[in-house]
C-alpha cells in the first residue's frame, strides 16, 4: 500500500540503485529513477513492472539535472526523499590515469550530488520536510589504493553531506550517507576483468572481517532505513555497510 512518499534515486537502473528502488517499492513508496542512458532506464522500468518513473539524466550536467527535475515534479509530484546513488570509477593506479578520467569521476560522484541536491533541496525547505541519503564509499573515509580520485570525490560528498545536514536541520530535513565497501555490482565486475585490478580487489576482500562481498540489497536496506521515519533522529551520519572493512 502506498505511503504517499515519493523518492528519487539517481543511478537507479542497476546495482545498488535498482535494489534500492525495489525495496522502496516493497515498502510502499512511489519511486522515480534517473540513469545515464535511455536504454538502461527502459530496462529498469520494465524489470520493475512499470512501477517507477524513469528519466535519462547525466547528473554531471547541471542544466540537464535542473531540466529533468522540473519535468519530474510536474509529472511525478513533489519529492519526500532523494537518494544520490549515481557513481563512476575504475580501479587503476593514479599515475596511469588521465585527466579526462578524473573529470568524469568528479563530475559524476561529486558535482552530480551537488547539482541534484541543489535542484531538490529548495522544494524540501519550502515543504519543511525531507530526507536525503548520499551513497558514498569507504574509500572516501579511509582511502583506497587504485581509487585515489574516486576516494577524493566520495570524501567530498561526506563533507558536503555533513555541512548540508547542519544547514537544513531547522527545516526538518535530514541528510545522511551510506558507505558501501566492496559490493557485487557491474562496476566491480568490470574492474575484475583487468588482471592488475583483480589483484587489488582480491586484496580488499581479504581485509574484510566477514570475508564476503556485500550484495546490493544489503546496501539498499541501510539506505531505506536512513531515509525512513525510523531514522527520524539521525542526521549528519555515515553508516558503513562493508562487512567490518572499516570501523570508524
BELCORTA-V550020 format. One line per field, one symbol per residue. phi: phi as a letter, one per 40 degrees, with the letter a starting at -180 (. if undefined). Layout:
BEGIN
phi: ???
END
This chain:
BEGIN
phi: .cbgcbbbbcgccafccccccccccccgccbbbbacbdccccccdcccfgcbcbacacccbdccdccccccccccbhccbbbbcbdaaabcacdcccbcccdccccdccbcdcccccccccdcccccgaiabbbcbacccbbgacgaccdccccccccccccccdccbdccgbbbbbbbccdbcbcccccccccdcccccccccccccdcfacccdcccddcccccccccbdbbagbbbcbaggdbbb
END
